[in-house]
Amino acid sequence: LRITLESIGDGVICTDTRRRVTRMNREAETLTGWSEDGARGRPLDEVFRIVNEETRRPAPDPVAKVLASGHIEGLANHTILISRKGDEKAIADSASPIRSPSGKVTGVVLVFRDQTAERKAEKVLQRERETLSAVLDGIDDVIYVSDPETHELLHVNDAFSRAWDSDAVGKKCHEVIQGRDAPCPFCSNNRIFG
């Protein structure tokens, strides 16, 4: 069991039904800042301090949710783990019941990983999308982007929305623009990609 726990790239913390830490792997030690010996027997919320990234309020305890439901539970989006030293890491996790051979819940296993790099990349992409949309919406000409194979509208600017349909994204360009049931015989996609 110890070799298996140390081979997992995610943090793993096990608790009993009183929500006290019984075991943790090296990655969990790294992410929480607690040693397994120092954490053993402590309440989970002392070792695994999580807050909502935006509100900074305590995040719902996934272990308490598992103990109440008896089912696998996940963390809410935008959860931050605050380590013992005060370092913050964006995390994703799930918690599952530990069951005895008779099926009785005897504890919970919490598996979590650092998502800080992914969240930073998502924020950069979101800013870039917002910037591109603002630039396209600032142009008075109609601009749209459609999938070359499915003809589905992927993006339309404000000028397009005013001219045709403000809810056009996801619809077929030939339906919205030309009122046709099938791709237009004069469609430029064939010339561009052919």
ROTIZA-325018 format. One record per residue (C-alpha): residue in three letters; y, z, x. Coordinates in nm, 2 decimals, m for minus. Last residue first. Layout:
<markes>
[marke 'Ala',[Y,Z,X]],
...
</markes>
This chain:
<markes>
[marke 'Gly',[2.24,m5.15,m1.00]],
[marke 'Phe',[2.42,m4.82,m0.98]],
[marke 'Ile',[2.78,m4.95,m1.04]],
[marke 'Arg',[2.68,m5.26,m1.25]],
[marke 'Asn',[2.44,m5.07,m1.47]],
[marke 'Asn',[2.68,m4.78,m1.51]],
[marke 'Ser',[2.96,m5.02,m1.62]],
[marke 'Cys',[2.81,m5.05,m1.97]],
[marke 'Phe',[2.87,m5.40,m2.12]],
[marke 'Pro',[2.55,m5.39,m2.32]],
[marke 'Cys',[2.66,m5.04,m2.45]],
[marke 'Pro',[2.40,m4.77,m2.45]],
[marke 'Ala',[2.24,m4.71,m2.78]],
[marke 'Asp',[2.34,m4.56,m3.12]],
[marke 'Arg',[2.70,m4.69,m3.09]],
[marke 'Gly',[3.03,m4.53,m3.20]],
[marke 'Gln',[3.20,m4.68,m2.90]],
[marke 'Ile',[3.36,m4.37,m2.73]],
[marke 'Val',[3.16,m4.08,m2.87]],
[marke 'Glu',[2.82,m4.25,m2.93]],
[marke 'His',[2.84,m4.46,m2.61]],
[marke 'Cys',[2.93,m4.16,m2.40]],
[marke 'Lys',[2.63,m3.96,m2.53]],
[marke 'Lys',[2.71,m3.60,m2.62]],
[marke 'Gly',[2.68,m3.30,m2.38]],
[marke 'Val',[3.06,m3.27,m2.33]],
[marke 'Ala',[3.23,m3.44,m2.63]],
[marke 'Asp',[3.36,m3.12,m2.80]],
[marke 'Ser',[3.73,m3.21,m2.78]],
[marke 'Asp',[3.65,m3.56,m2.92]],
[marke 'Trp',[3.83,m3.89,m2.89]],
[marke 'Ala',[4.18,m3.94,m2.77]],
[marke 'Arg',[4.29,m3.58,m2.74]],
[marke 'Ser',[3.97,m3.48,m2.57]],
[marke 'Phe',[3.99,m3.78,m2.33]],
[marke 'Ala',[4.35,m3.68,m2.23]],
[marke 'Asp',[4.23,m3.32,m2.18]],
[marke 'Asn',[3.97,m3.43,m1.92]],
[marke 'Val',[3.60,m3.49,m1.99]],
[marke 'His',[3.30,m3.36,m1.80]],
[marke 'Leu',[2.92,m3.41,m1.82]],
[marke 'Leu',[2.90,m3.67,m2.09]],
[marke 'Glu',[2.54,m3.78,m2.14]],
[marke 'His',[2.47,m4.14,m2.05]],
[marke 'Thr',[2.11,m4.04,m1.98]],
[marke 'Glu',[2.07,m4.24,m1.66]],
[marke 'Pro',[2.42,m4.26,m1.51]],
[marke 'Asp',[2.51,m3.91,m1.63]],
[marke 'Ser',[2.87,m3.93,m1.75]],
[marke 'Val',[3.20,m3.82,m1.61]],
[marke 'Tyr',[3.52,m3.87,m1.81]],
[marke 'Ile',[3.88,m3.95,m1.74]],
[marke 'Val',[4.14,m4.07,m1.99]],
[marke 'Asp',[4.48,m4.12,m1.82]],
[marke 'Asp',[4.75,m3.85,m1.84]],
[marke 'Ile',[4.63,m3.66,m1.53]],
[marke 'Gly',[4.68,m3.29,m1.54]],
[marke 'Asp',[4.34,m3.23,m1.69]],
[marke 'Leu',[4.18,m3.39,m1.39]],
[marke 'Val',[4.37,m3.16,m1.15]],
[marke 'Ala',[4.30,m2.85,m1.36]],
[marke 'Ser',[3.93,m2.94,m1.39]],
[marke 'Leu',[3.90,m2.99,m1.01]],
[marke 'Thr',[4.07,m2.65,m0.95]],
[marke 'Glu',[3.85,m2.47,m1.20]],
[marke 'Arg',[3.54,m2.63,m1.05]],
[marke 'Glu',[3.65,m2.53,m0.70]],
[marke 'Arg',[3.72,m2.18,m0.81]],
[marke 'Gln',[3.37,m2.16,m0.98]],
[marke 'Leu',[3.21,m2.30,m0.66]],
[marke 'Val',[3.38,m2.03,m0.45]],
[marke 'Lys',[3.28,m1.76,m0.69]],
[marke 'Glu',[2.92,m1.88,m0.69]],
[marke 'Ala',[2.91,m1.89,m0.31]],
[marke 'Lys',[3.04,m1.53,m0.30]],
[marke 'Arg',[2.77,m1.43,m0.56]],
[marke 'Glu',[2.50,m1.60,m0.35]],
[marke 'Ala',[2.61,m1.42,m0.03]],
[marke 'Thr',[2.61,m1.08,m0.21]],
[marke 'Gln',[2.28,m1.12,m0.38]],
[marke 'Asp',[2.10,m0.83,m0.20]],
[marke 'Arg',[1.76,m0.77,m0.36]],
[marke 'Phe',[1.59,m0.54,m0.60]],
[marke 'Val',[1.25,m0.42,m0.71]],
[marke 'Leu',[1.22,m0.10,m0.91]],
[marke 'Val',[0.87,0.05,m0.97]],
[marke 'Val',[0.85,0.29,m1.26]],
[marke 'Gly',[0.64,0.60,m1.32]],
[marke 'Thr',[0.33,0.74,m1.49]],
[marke 'Val',[0.32,0.52,m1.80]],
[marke 'Lys',[m0.01,0.58,m1.97]],
[marke 'Gly',[m0.24,0.27,m1.98]],
[marke 'Ser',[m0.57,0.45,m1.93]],
[marke 'Pro',[m0.60,0.32,m1.57]],
[marke 'Ser',[m0.25,0.47,m1.51]],
[marke 'Arg',[0.06,0.26,m1.56]],
[marke 'Ile',[0.36,0.19,m1.34]],
[marke 'Pro',[0.63,0.05,m1.56]],
[marke 'Ser',[0.84,m0.24,m1.43]],
[marke 'Ala',[1.20,m0.25,m1.31]],
[marke 'Ser',[1.39,m0.57,m1.23]],
[marke 'Asp',[1.67,m0.64,m0.99]],
[marke 'Ala',[1.97,m0.84,m0.89]],
[marke 'Ile',[2.22,m0.70,m0.64]],
[marke 'Ala',[2.58,m0.74,m0.53]],
[marke 'Lys',[2.63,m0.51,m0.23]],
[marke 'Glu',[2.88,m0.23,m0.17]],
[marke 'Asp',[2.90,0.00,0.13]],
[marke 'Gly',[2.99,0.36,0.04]],
[marke 'Lys',[2.78,0.52,0.32]],
[marke 'Arg',[2.51,0.62,0.07]],
[marke 'Ser',[2.50,0.27,m0.06]],
[marke 'Ile',[2.69,0.15,m0.37]],
[marke 'Leu',[2.48,m0.12,m0.55]],
[marke 'Ile',[2.69,m0.36,m0.75]],
[marke 'Thr',[2.58,m0.52,m1.08]],
[marke 'His',[2.73,m0.84,m1.20]],
[marke 'Asn',[2.47,m0.93,m1.46]],
[marke 'Ala',[2.28,m0.65,m1.63]],
[marke 'Leu',[1.97,m0.53,m1.45]],
[marke 'Gly',[1.63,m0.63,m1.57]],
[marke 'Glu',[1.36,m0.45,m1.77]],
[marke 'Ile',[0.98,m0.48,m1.78]],
[marke 'His',[0.84,m0.29,m2.08]],
[marke 'Gly',[0.75,0.07,m2.17]],
[marke 'Ser',[1.07,0.08,m2.38]],
[marke 'Ala',[1.22,0.42,m2.31]],
[marke 'Leu',[1.07,0.46,m1.96]],
[marke 'Val',[1.17,0.10,m1.88]],
[marke 'Lys',[1.53,0.16,m2.00]],
[marke 'Ala',[1.55,0.48,m1.80]],
[marke 'Val',[1.43,0.29,m1.49]],
[marke 'Pro',[1.69,0.01,m1.56]],
[marke 'Asp',[1.98,0.26,m1.56]],
[marke 'Pro',[2.27,0.10,m1.73]],
[marke 'Ala',[2.56,0.03,m1.49]],
[marke 'Pro',[2.81,0.31,m1.41]],
[marke 'Arg',[3.16,0.19,m1.47]],
[marke 'Arg',[3.34,m0.02,m1.21]],
[marke 'Thr',[3.46,m0.25,m1.49]],
[marke 'Glu',[3.42,m0.58,m1.30]],
[marke 'Glu',[3.12,m0.52,m1.06]],
[marke 'Asn',[2.94,m0.30,m1.31]],
[marke 'Val',[2.81,0.00,m1.12]],
[marke 'Ile',[2.49,0.11,m0.94]],
[marke 'Arg',[2.40,0.42,m0.74]],
[marke 'Phe',[2.03,0.40,m0.64]],
[marke 'Val',[1.98,0.72,m0.43]],
[marke 'Glu',[2.17,0.97,m0.66]],
[marke 'Asp',[2.09,0.77,m0.97]],
[marke 'Leu',[1.72,0.79,m0.88]],
[marke 'Pro',[1.71,1.17,m0.88]],
[marke 'Arg',[1.58,1.31,m0.55]],
[marke 'Gly',[1.22,1.39,m0.49]],
[marke 'Arg',[1.19,1.15,m0.19]],
[marke 'Ala',[1.53,1.02,m0.09]],
[marke 'Gly',[1.56,1.19,0.25]],
[marke 'Asp',[1.20,1.11,0.35]],
[marke 'Glu',[1.24,0.75,0.23]],
[marke 'Ser',[1.56,0.72,0.43]],
[marke 'Trp',[1.88,0.65,0.23]],
[marke 'Gly',[2.14,0.38,0.31]],
[marke 'Thr',[2.07,0.21,m0.02]],
[marke 'Leu',[2.02,m0.14,0.11]],
[marke 'Thr',[1.85,m0.05,0.44]],
[marke 'Glu',[1.63,0.21,0.29]],
[marke 'Ala',[1.53,m0.03,0.01]],
[marke 'Glu',[1.44,m0.29,0.27]],
[marke 'Arg',[1.23,m0.03,0.45]],
[marke 'Asn',[1.02,0.05,0.15]],
[marke 'Met',[1.06,0.33,m0.11]],
[marke 'Arg',[0.84,0.61,m0.25]],
[marke 'Thr',[0.85,0.90,m0.49]],
[marke 'Val',[1.21,0.88,m0.61]],
[marke 'Arg',[1.28,1.10,m0.92]],
[marke 'Arg',[1.32,0.94,m1.26]],
[marke 'Arg',[1.14,1.23,m1.44]],
[marke 'Thr',[0.86,0.97,m1.52]],
[marke 'Asp',[0.80,0.93,m1.14]],
[marke 'Thr',[0.99,0.68,m0.93]],
[marke 'Cys',[0.91,0.39,m0.70]],
[marke 'Ile',[1.17,0.21,m0.50]],
[marke 'Val',[1.13,m0.14,m0.36]],
[marke 'Gly',[1.40,m0.34,m0.18]],
[marke 'Asp',[1.31,m0.71,m0.15]],
[marke 'Gly',[1.15,m0.89,0.15]],
[marke 'Ile',[0.81,m0.74,0.07]],
[marke 'Ser',[0.59,m0.69,0.38]],
[marke 'Glu',[0.69,m0.32,0.40]],
[marke 'Leu',[0.55,m0.25,0.06]],
[marke 'Thr',[0.23,m0.43,0.13]],
[marke 'Ile',[0.18,m0.24,0.46]],
[marke 'Arg',[0.24,0.09,0.28]],
[marke 'Leu',[0.00,0.00,0.00]],
</markes>
